[in-house]
Amino acid sequence: MKKNINIKSASTSLTFKDHLGAWKARWGIGRMDYTIEPGLYAVGEPDKESPVLVSANYKLTFDTLRKNLTGLDCRILILDTKGINVWCAAGKGTFGTDELINRIKTSELSKYVSHKKLILPQLGATGVNANEVAQRSGYNINYGPIRAEDIKEYINAGYKASKEMRTVKFTLWDRLVLTPMELVPALKKSLPVFGVMLLANKFAAKPFDKTDVTTLAGSILAGSVLTPVLLPVIPGRAFAWKGWLLGLGCTAGILGLSGKFKKGNRLLSAGSLLLYPAVSSYLAMNFTGSSTYTSPSGVNKEMKKALPFIVGAAAAGAAITLGVHLFGKRGKTQ
């Protein structure tokens, strides 16, 4: 049988190159270029009755799906999500109704299958109008399990998902593997700040010291790493609040250990307690885009409420901190 050039083959075995690419993407190296070509892919030797799975063109997502399809003959319809994973792309609209319908047509899917059934990831449901897809394309949507590892069991059960398959767990490991993507951009943005500290010391009345550097570094780690890791146990619901609490504790702890709460440093400490927890809060709020704890509407709502407070506290804290360092007096009460 002649192989159709419109369908690409997808192996269920990942190579060293695949694992290296995934590691690099996790650390933000070439992240936005880590994509595959949208279109139709074949796993095994599918026939016209074989199931069709729909996924995103973020290669890490594609690899996670295909490695769990060993022994299954099926097709994967890849949408152009601009290199974004399914959940985030659904929120942004790229894993959406129009793209799905367009990809059904451009891939000529009906030539290769005799049924009208598509399996979409459950986390993509917010971006796709199933009724509209059925009306415009004739294909009916079934929402599969949360995790790719349950796909085969779901199909073998007659396209029925158990309660366990529908449960979003978002474990410690799930959160931890996402932190490099939060930490690396935060560190890149902070480098100019560390540079300003060094330059300012040439003419500052009260030079920045290792405590200032440690406090800034601590606020970055608190917001981008510790908050995601400790997410379920930090009081409150809003990510910005959780990040602020952890940032406040981290800042207060560093200042206390360094003796910066002493009389001559109180104004500077006040500036730090305004500035650095605000940094942690902002970084923690960014994690809402990576978390399955929130919805797109919930993210927008939190941002509208939290940003004015974050910006206000950061601006006031930065003004006080810079003012004390640039114009304060050495060894005297500030």
C-alpha positions in Angstrom: 0.0 0.0 0.0 1.4 3.4 -1.0 2.0 5.7 1.9 0.3 9.1 1.6 2.7 11.9 1.7 0.1 14.1 3.5 0.4 12.0 6.7 3.6 12.1 8.7 4.7 9.2 10.8 5.0 9.5 14.6 7.1 7.1 16.6 6.2 6.3 20.2 9.9 6.0 21.2 11.7 9.2 22.2 15.3 9.7 21.3 18.1 11.4 23.1 17.5 14.4 20.9 13.9 14.5 22.1 14.9 14.3 25.8 17.6 17.0 25.3 15.1 19.3 23.5 12.6 18.8 26.3 15.2 19.8 28.9 16.2 22.8 26.9 12.6 23.9 26.5 12.0 23.5 30.2 14.9 25.9 30.9 13.7 28.4 28.2 16.4 27.6 25.7 14.7 27.9 22.2 11.4 27.5 23.9 9.3 29.4 21.4 10.9 27.5 18.5 10.2 24.1 20.0 7.4 23.2 17.7 6.3 20.6 15.1 4.5 21.1 11.8 0.7 21.1 12.2 -1.2 18.4 10.3 -2.0 14.8 10.4 0.3 12.2 12.0 0.0 8.4 12.0 1.0 6.2 15.0 1.4 2.5 14.2 -0.7 1.4 11.2 -4.1 3.1 11.5 -7.0 2.2 9.3 -10.2 4.1 8.6 -11.7 3.0 11.9 -8.8 4.1 14.0 -9.2 6.9 16.6 -8.1 10.4 15.9 -6.5 12.4 18.7 -6.2 16.2 18.6 -3.3 18.0 20.2 -1.0 21.1 20.1 2.1 21.7 18.0 4.3 22.4 21.1 6.7 19.5 20.7 6.9 18.8 24.4 3.1 18.2 24.4 3.3 16.1 21.2 6.1 14.0 22.7 4.2 13.4 25.9 1.2 12.2 23.9 3.0 9.9 21.5 5.2 8.2 24.0 2.0 7.0 25.7 0.5 5.5 22.5 2.8 2.4 22.3 0.8 -0.5 20.8 -2.1 1.8 19.6 -2.9 2.4 16.0 -4.3 5.9 15.7 -3.9 9.3 14.1 -3.0 12.6 15.7 -4.3 15.9 14.3 -2.0 18.6 15.3 -3.3 22.2 15.5 -1.2 25.3 15.0 -1.1 26.6 18.6 1.9 28.8 17.9 4.1 26.5 20.1 1.8 26.7 23.1 0.6 23.8 25.2 -3.1 22.7 25.0 -4.3 24.3 28.2 -2.6 27.7 27.7 -3.5 27.7 24.0 -7.1 27.0 24.8 -7.1 30.1 27.0 -5.4 32.2 24.3 -7.8 30.9 21.6 -5.2 29.2 19.4 -6.4 25.7 20.4 -9.8 26.8 19.3 -12.9 26.1 17.2 -11.8 27.8 14.0 -8.3 26.3 14.0 -9.7 22.8 14.6 -12.2 23.1 11.8 -9.6 24.6 9.5 -7.1 21.7 10.3 -9.8 19.1 9.6 -10.2 20.6 6.1 -6.6 21.2 5.2 -5.4 17.8 6.4 -8.2 16.2 4.4 -9.0 14.1 7.4 -12.2 12.6 5.9 -10.1 10.8 3.3 -8.5 8.7 5.9 -11.2 8.0 8.4 -14.8 6.6 8.0 -16.0 7.8 11.4 -16.8 11.3 12.6 -15.3 11.2 16.1 -12.4 13.3 17.5 -10.8 12.9 20.9 -9.7 16.2 22.4 -7.7 16.7 25.6 -10.0 17.7 28.5 -7.9 20.7 29.2 -8.6 22.1 25.7 -12.3 22.2 26.3 -12.4 25.9 27.2 -11.1 26.8 23.7 -13.4 24.7 21.6 -17.2 24.9 21.0 -18.1 21.3 20.4 -21.6 22.1 18.9 -20.1 24.6 16.4 -17.5 22.1 15.4 -20.2 19.4 14.8 -22.3 21.9 12.8 -19.5 23.2 10.6 -17.4 20.1 10.1 -19.6 17.1 10.9 -17.2 15.8 13.5 -18.3 15.1 17.0 -16.0 15.8 19.9 -15.2 13.5 22.8 -13.1 14.9 25.6 -10.4 12.5 26.7 -8.6 12.2 30.0 -6.5 14.8 31.7 -3.3 12.8 31.3 -1.9 11.3 28.2 -0.9 8.1 30.1 -4.7 7.3 30.4 -5.5 7.6 26.7 -5.2 3.9 25.9 -7.3 2.9 28.8 -9.9 5.5 27.9 -10.1 4.2 24.3 -10.2 0.6 25.4 -13.1 1.4 27.8 -15.2 2.6 24.9 -14.3 6.3 25.1 -15.3 6.5 28.7 -13.3 8.3 31.4 -13.3 7.4 35.0 -13.5 10.0 37.8 -9.8 9.5 38.3 -9.1 10.3 34.7 -11.0 13.6 35.0 -9.3 14.7 38.2 -6.6 17.4 37.8 -3.9 16.5 40.3 -1.1 19.0 39.6 1.3 17.3 41.9 4.5 18.6 43.5 6.5 17.2 40.6 4.1 18.7 38.0 4.7 22.1 39.6 8.4 21.7 40.1 9.2 20.9 36.5 7.5 24.2 35.5 9.6 26.4 37.8 12.6 26.7 35.4 10.4 28.5 32.9 9.5 31.0 35.6 12.9 31.3 37.2 15.0 31.9 34.0 13.1 34.9 32.7 13.0 36.4 36.2 16.8 36.1 36.5 17.3 37.6 33.1 15.1 40.6 34.0 16.9 41.0 37.4 20.4 41.2 35.9 20.1 44.9 35.0 18.9 45.5 38.6 22.0 43.8 40.0 24.1 45.9 37.5 22.4 49.2 38.7 23.3 48.2 42.3 27.0 47.8 41.4 27.1 51.1 39.4 25.2 53.0 42.1 27.8 51.9 44.7 30.4 54.2 43.0 28.5 57.3 44.2 25.9 56.0 46.7 26.0 57.5 50.2 25.0 54.1 51.6 26.3 51.4 49.2 24.3 48.3 48.4 25.7 45.3 50.3 25.4 41.6 50.2 22.2 41.7 52.2 20.5 43.8 49.4 21.6 41.3 46.8 20.5 38.4 48.9 17.1 39.9 49.6 16.5 40.5 45.9 17.6 37.0 45.0 15.4 35.6 47.8 12.4 37.5 46.5 12.9 36.0 43.0 13.3 32.5 44.4 10.3 32.9 46.7 8.0 34.0 43.8 9.2 31.8 41.0 10.2 28.6 42.7 9.1 28.3 46.4 5.5 29.6 45.8 4.8 27.1 43.0 6.3 24.3 45.0 4.4 25.1 48.3 1.3 26.3 46.5 -1.2 24.0 48.2 0.0 24.8 51.8 0.3 28.6 51.6 -2.8 30.3 53.0 -5.2 32.0 50.7 -6.4 31.4 47.1 -4.9 34.2 45.0 -1.4 33.4 43.6 -0.4 37.0 44.1 -1.3 36.8 47.8 0.6 33.5 48.2 3.7 35.0 46.6 3.4 38.2 48.7 3.2 36.1 51.9 6.2 34.0 51.1 8.1 37.0 49.8 7.4 38.9 53.1 8.6 36.0 55.2 11.7 35.6 53.1 12.5 39.3 53.2 11.8 39.7 56.9 14.0 36.6 57.6 17.0 37.9 55.7 16.7 41.4 57.2 16.4 40.0 60.7 19.4 37.7 60.3 21.5 40.5 58.9 20.6 43.0 61.6 18.9 45.4 59.2 15.9 45.9 61.6 18.2 47.9 63.9 17.5 51.6 64.6 19.7 53.0 61.9 18.3 50.9 59.1 14.6 51.0 59.8 13.6 53.3 56.8 15.7 51.1 54.5 14.0 48.0 56.0 10.6 49.5 55.4 11.5 50.1 51.7 12.6 46.5 51.4 9.4 45.2 53.0 7.4 47.1 50.4 9.6 46.3 47.4 10.7 42.7 47.6 7.4 41.0 48.6 5.9 42.9 45.7 8.5 41.3 43.4 7.6 37.8 44.8 3.9 38.5 44.4 4.3 39.5 40.8 6.4 36.4 39.9 3.9 34.1 41.7 1.0 35.7 39.8 2.8 34.9 36.6 2.5 31.2 37.5 -1.2 31.3 37.0 -0.5 30.9 33.3 1.2 27.6 34.0 -1.2 26.2 36.6 -4.4 24.1 36.2 -5.7 25.6 39.4 -7.1 28.6 37.6 -9.2 29.5 34.6 -8.5 32.3 32.0 -11.2 34.4 33.6 -9.8 33.8 37.0 -6.3 34.9 35.9 -7.7 38.1 34.4 -9.7 38.8 37.6 -6.7 38.3 39.8 -4.4 40.5 37.7 -6.9 43.4 37.7 -7.1 43.3 41.5 -3.5 42.6 42.3 -1.5 44.6 39.8 -2.4 48.1 41.3 -1.2 46.9 44.7 1.9 45.3 43.4 2.9 48.3 41.3 2.1 50.7 44.1 4.1 48.8 46.7 7.0 48.2 44.4 7.2 51.9 43.4 7.0 53.1 46.9 9.6 50.5 48.1 12.0 51.3 45.2 11.7 55.0 45.9 12.5 54.6 49.6 15.3 52.0 49.0 17.0 54.1 46.3 16.6 57.3 48.3 18.2 55.9 51.4 21.1 54.3 49.4 21.8 57.4 47.3 21.1 60.2 49.8 21.3 58.6 53.2 24.1 59.1 55.7 26.6 56.5 56.6 26.3 55.1 60.1 23.5 57.4 61.1 19.8 57.0 61.6 17.9 57.1 58.2 
